[in-house]
Amino acid sequence: MILLTGPRQVGKTTLLRHIDNKARSYITFDDLNHRIAAEQDPAGFVERLKLPVLLDEVQYAPSILPYIKMVVDNSKEKGLFWLTGSQQFEMMQGITESLAGRVAVIRLQGISLAEEQERMDLPPFLPTPEIIKARQAVAQPLSSMEIYHKIWRGGYPDVVSNDAKHWEQFYESYLATYIQRDIRDSLNVTDPLLFHKFMQITAARTGQLVNYRDIAQLVGVSEPTVKSWLNILHASGIIYLLSPYFVNQTKRLIKTPKLYFMDTGLCAFLTGWLTPEVLERGAMSGHILETYVIAEIIKSYFNAGKAAKLYFYRDKEKREIDLLIEENGTLYPIEIKKTSSLGNIHCDAFKVLGKLSQPIAKGCVICLASAWLPINKYVDAVPLFYI
């Protein structure tokens, strides 16, 4: 059994129906009739299913999960149930309790740059010579404005396939659907306009440390409400909360994370940057470039079916490394810069990692350079279109 999770409109159902479009029956719990039937008689609903089946938006019918477990336990046949869900909150709790050890959970996000450039057979991004060379051989060069067009456009399949021809209409509809179905109906958020304001304020802070008090004051809600709403955005795949690096894992969990929108098109729409040219020249250009890079690296791990160990580093003197990738006990440091000139890249930040006891690999600066070049013997400049 598989569960494919991810935000709305990233193509979960389309992907699964493309893989198996004949033999498998299909039911969506976006249909209120199916939802009511499953809620009123979950045992009977599961008993009447035509197997194998694809159950779409299963978070709306968590009561059927124990009965799916019974069917799976009593059958030797694999793959009877394929599930999708655009939320992970209550659904994931139900999966943990009912289907632990019986379901493979796969996360899907919007279309990545690697998918657009048809180089999905490469391993997840890591700044090693072998992996960078492999990308160098197949990556298609992009100018800085081509990069910002992709950042502004976003990665949702409908927007990518139409090259953002109906950009505003798509994101207006997307937000209305997300807030109406996933937020107001499912999570009892009583003021959708206030939640929309919260999303706008949150989007303006992408690539920055989360400041719960600041967001609460601007939105006009309590800090616990902000924390709850951020957890909702995180659980539904809208944002990613990047933990700080500490040797002590407990500190990683309690210290303030950095916030990144997983789709930069949605982030640009929420913050009112209506063209890529204005976005590139605007006050958010550096933060949204960093957001794009972080999201693309995360996607490279998701798409390879791997769990990424990603952190940022910040010490008491506020010296910071944008990203640390932990692989086999070694840390790979990455900085992200909006520059194409090696003369504008300063590598002093990398020196702060020397005091860590964990092994530190050669780092890189992902930037708008057109070629992979050494900055010094410890750090390389890597073109952004390699990610």
C-alpha positions in Angstrom: 0.0 0.0 0.0 1.2 3.5 -0.8 0.3 7.0 0.5 1.2 9.9 -1.8 1.2 13.2 0.1 1.8 16.7 -0.9 0.1 20.1 -1.4 -3.0 20.5 -3.6 -2.4 20.7 -7.4 1.0 19.0 -7.5 -0.3 16.1 -9.6 -0.7 13.3 -7.0 -3.9 11.9 -8.5 -2.8 12.5 -12.1 0.5 10.6 -11.4 -1.1 7.6 -9.8 -3.9 7.3 -12.4 -1.3 7.6 -15.2 0.6 4.7 -13.7 -2.5 2.5 -13.3 -5.4 3.9 -15.4 -7.4 0.8 -16.2 -7.7 -1.9 -13.5 -7.9 0.4 -10.5 -11.2 1.9 -9.4 -11.2 5.5 -8.1 -13.0 7.4 -5.3 -12.3 10.9 -4.2 -13.3 12.2 -0.7 -13.5 15.7 -2.2 -17.0 14.4 -3.1 -19.2 15.1 -0.1 -21.4 12.1 -0.7 -18.5 9.7 -0.5 -17.2 11.5 2.6 -20.6 11.2 4.4 -20.9 7.5 3.5 -17.5 6.7 4.8 -18.1 8.6 8.0 -21.5 7.0 8.7 -20.5 3.4 7.9 -16.7 3.0 7.5 -16.8 -0.8 7.7 -19.5 -1.1 5.1 -17.9 1.6 2.9 -14.6 -0.4 2.8 -16.4 -3.7 2.3 -18.2 -2.3 -0.8 -15.0 -1.0 -2.5 -14.0 -2.5 -5.8 -10.3 -3.5 -5.3 -7.7 -2.4 -6.2 -8.7 1.2 -5.5 -7.3 4.7 -5.5 -8.7 6.7 -2.6 -8.1 10.4 -3.1 -7.9 13.0 -0.3 -8.2 10.3 2.3 -7.6 12.8 5.1 -11.3 13.6 4.9 -12.2 10.0 5.8 -9.8 8.9 8.6 -12.4 6.6 10.1 -11.9 4.1 7.2 -8.2 3.5 8.0 -8.7 0.7 10.6 -10.9 -1.2 8.2 -8.4 -0.8 5.4 -5.9 -2.3 7.8 -8.1 -5.3 8.3 -8.4 -5.9 4.6 -4.6 -5.6 4.1 -3.9 -8.0 7.0 -6.3 -10.6 5.7 -5.0 -10.5 2.1 -1.7 -11.6 0.6 -2.1 -9.4 -2.4 -0.1 -6.2 -2.4 -1.1 -2.8 -3.7 -4.8 -3.1 -3.1 -5.0 0.4 -1.7 -3.4 3.5 -3.1 -4.1 6.6 -1.0 -3.5 10.3 -1.6 -3.7 13.3 0.8 -3.0 17.0 0.6 -2.9 17.3 4.4 -0.8 15.4 6.8 -2.1 16.5 10.2 -4.9 14.1 11.3 -4.4 11.8 8.4 -0.8 11.1 9.4 -1.8 10.4 12.9 -4.3 7.9 11.6 -1.7 6.3 9.4 0.7 6.0 12.3 -1.9 4.4 14.5 -3.7 2.2 12.0 -1.3 1.3 9.1 2.2 1.5 10.7 4.4 -1.0 8.8 1.9 -1.5 6.1 2.2 1.7 4.0 4.9 3.4 2.1 4.6 7.2 2.5 5.9 9.1 -0.5 6.0 12.9 -0.6 5.4 14.9 -3.8 6.0 18.6 -4.4 5.8 20.8 -7.5 7.8 20.2 -10.7 11.5 20.7 -10.0 14.2 22.2 -12.2 15.7 18.8 -12.7 12.4 17.4 -13.9 12.0 20.3 -16.3 15.4 19.7 -17.7 14.8 15.9 -17.8 17.7 14.9 -15.6 15.8 13.0 -12.9 18.1 10.0 -12.9 20.8 12.0 -11.0 21.2 11.5 -7.2 20.1 14.2 -4.8 22.1 17.4 -4.7 25.3 17.3 -2.7 28.4 19.5 -3.3 30.8 16.7 -4.1 32.9 16.8 -7.3 31.2 13.6 -8.6 27.7 14.9 -8.2 28.5 18.4 -9.5 30.3 16.9 -12.6 27.2 14.8 -13.3 25.0 17.8 -13.2 27.5 19.9 -15.3 27.2 17.4 -18.1 23.4 17.6 -18.5 22.2 20.9 -16.9 20.9 23.5 -19.3 22.4 27.0 -18.7 20.0 29.7 -17.5 20.4 33.5 -17.4 19.6 35.3 -14.2 16.3 36.5 -15.6 15.4 33.0 -16.8 16.0 31.9 -13.2 13.9 34.6 -11.8 11.1 33.8 -14.3 11.1 30.2 -12.9 11.2 31.5 -9.4 8.2 33.9 -10.0 6.3 31.3 -12.0 6.5 28.5 -9.4 6.4 24.8 -9.9 2.7 23.7 -9.9 2.1 21.6 -13.0 -0.7 23.8 -14.4 1.4 26.9 -14.2 4.5 25.2 -15.6 2.6 23.6 -18.6 1.1 26.9 -19.5 4.3 28.9 -18.8 2.4 31.1 -16.4 -0.1 32.4 -18.9 -2.9 32.4 -16.3 -0.6 33.0 -13.3 -2.8 35.3 -11.2 -5.9 33.3 -11.9 -4.3 30.0 -10.9 -2.9 31.3 -7.6 -6.1 33.1 -6.7 -8.1 29.9 -7.3 -5.4 27.8 -5.5 -5.6 30.0 -2.3 -9.4 30.0 -2.3 -9.5 26.2 -2.6 -6.8 25.6 0.0 -8.2 28.0 2.6 -11.8 26.9 2.0 -11.4 23.1 1.9 -8.3 22.4 3.9 -8.3 25.2 6.4 -11.8 26.4 7.1 -13.7 23.1 6.6 -11.2 20.6 8.0 -9.4 22.6 10.7 -12.2 24.9 11.9 -10.3 28.1 11.2 -13.3 30.5 11.6 -11.9 33.6 9.8 -10.5 32.7 6.3 -9.6 36.3 5.6 -7.4 36.5 8.7 -5.7 33.2 7.7 -5.1 34.7 4.2 -3.5 37.8 5.9 -1.4 35.4 8.0 -0.2 33.6 4.8 0.8 37.0 3.2 2.8 38.0 6.3 4.4 34.6 6.4 5.3 34.7 2.7 7.1 38.1 3.3 9.3 36.3 5.8 10.5 33.4 3.6 14.2 32.7 4.1 14.2 34.2 7.6 14.1 33.1 11.2 10.6 32.6 12.5 9.5 35.4 14.8 6.3 34.3 16.4 5.7 37.5 18.3 6.2 39.7 15.3 3.8 37.7 13.1 1.2 37.5 15.9 1.2 41.3 16.3 0.9 41.9 12.6 -1.9 39.4 12.1 -3.7 40.2 15.3 -3.7 36.8 16.8 -1.9 35.1 19.7 1.5 33.5 19.5 0.1 30.0 20.1 -2.3 30.5 17.1 0.7 31.5 14.9 2.5 28.4 15.9 -0.6 26.3 15.2 -1.1 27.9 11.8 2.6 27.5 10.9 2.3 23.8 11.8 -0.7 23.6 9.4 1.3 25.2 6.5 4.2 22.9 7.3 2.0 19.7 7.5 0.3 20.5 4.2 3.6 21.0 2.4 3.2 24.8 1.8 6.2 25.7 3.9 9.4 23.9 5.2 10.7 24.7 8.6 14.5 24.3 8.5 16.0 23.4 11.9 19.2 25.0 13.3 22.2 22.7 13.6 23.3 21.6 17.0 25.3 18.6 18.1 22.7 18.1 20.8 19.6 17.0 18.9 17.2 18.2 21.6 18.4 21.8 21.0 17.6 21.4 17.3 14.0 20.7 18.2 13.5 23.7 20.6 15.5 26.4 18.9 13.9 28.8 16.3 13.7 27.4 12.8 13.9 29.3 9.4 10.9 29.3 7.2 10.8 28.6 3.5 7.9 28.5 1.1 8.1 25.3 -1.0 6.6 27.0 -4.0 8.1 30.4 -4.9 5.3 31.3 -7.3 2.8 31.1 -4.5 5.2 33.1 -2.3 5.5 35.8 -5.0 1.8 36.0 -5.5 1.1 36.3 -1.8 3.6 39.2 -1.5 2.4 41.0 -4.6 5.4 40.6 -7.0 3.4 40.4 -10.2 6.3 40.1 -12.7 9.7 38.4 -12.6 11.4 41.6 -13.5 9.9 43.5 -10.5 10.7 40.5 -8.3 14.3 40.4 -9.4 14.8 44.1 -8.6 12.7 44.0 -5.4 13.6 43.9 -1.7 12.8 40.1 -1.5 15.0 39.1 -4.4 17.8 37.6 -2.2 15.5 35.8 0.2 13.3 34.3 -2.6 16.4 33.2 -4.5 17.5 31.4 -1.3 14.0 30.0 -0.9 14.1 28.6 -4.4 17.4 26.9 -3.9 16.5 25.3 -0.6 13.2 24.1 -2.0 14.9 22.6 -5.1 17.4 20.7 -2.9 14.6 19.4 -0.8 12.7 18.2 -3.9 15.9 16.5 -5.1 15.7 14.3 -2.0 12.0 13.8 -2.0 12.1 12.7 -5.7 14.8 10.2 -4.9 12.8 8.7 -2.1 15.3 9.8 0.5 15.0 11.6 3.8 17.2 14.7 3.8 19.1 15.8 6.9 19.1 19.6 6.3 20.0 22.3 8.8 21.2 25.9 8.9 24.0 27.1 11.2 23.9 30.2 13.3 26.2 30.9 16.3 26.0 33.4 19.2 27.7 36.1 17.1 24.9 35.6 14.4 27.4 34.2 11.9 25.4 32.0 9.6 25.7 29.2 7.0 22.5 29.0 4.8 22.4 25.2 4.6 24.2 22.2 6.0 23.5 18.8 4.5 24.4 15.9 6.7 25.4 12.8 4.9 27.0 9.7 6.4 28.1 11.7 9.5 29.7 14.5 7.4 28.4 18.1 7.0 28.4 19.7 3.6 28.1 23.5 4.0 26.3 25.6 1.3 25.9 29.4 1.0 23.4 31.0 -1.5 24.2 34.3 -3.1 22.6 36.5 -5.7 25.7 37.3 -7.6 27.5 36.1 -10.8 30.9 37.6 -9.9 33.3 35.5 -7.8 34.8 38.8 -6.6 31.6 39.5 -4.7 31.7 36.2 -2.9 33.2 36.2 0.6 33.8 32.8 2.3 34.6 33.9 5.8 31.3 32.4 7.0 32.6 28.9 6.3 35.4 29.3 8.9 33.0 29.3 11.8 32.4 25.5 11.2 36.0 24.7 12.1 35.1 24.5 15.8 32.6 21.7 15.3 33.7 18.2 16.2 31.8 16.7 13.2 33.7 16.2 9.9 33.2 19.1 7.5 33.4 18.5 3.7 34.3 21.0 1.0 31.6 23.6 0.7 30.0 25.5 -2.1 28.3 28.8 -2.9 25.3 28.4 -5.1 25.0 31.6 -7.2 24.2 33.1 -10.6 27.7 32.2 -12.0 27.7 30.6 -15.4 30.4 28.0 -14.6 31.6 25.7 -11.8 34.7 27.4 -10.5 36.9 27.2 -7.4 36.9 30.1 -5.0 39.6 28.6 -2.8 40.6 25.1 -1.9 37.7 24.8 0.6 34.9 26.3 -1.4 33.6 26.2 -5.0 31.1 28.4 -6.8 28.3 26.3 -8.3 25.8 27.7 -10.9 22.3 27.7 -9.6 21.0 25.8 -12.6 23.0 22.7 -11.5 20.7 22.1 -8.5 
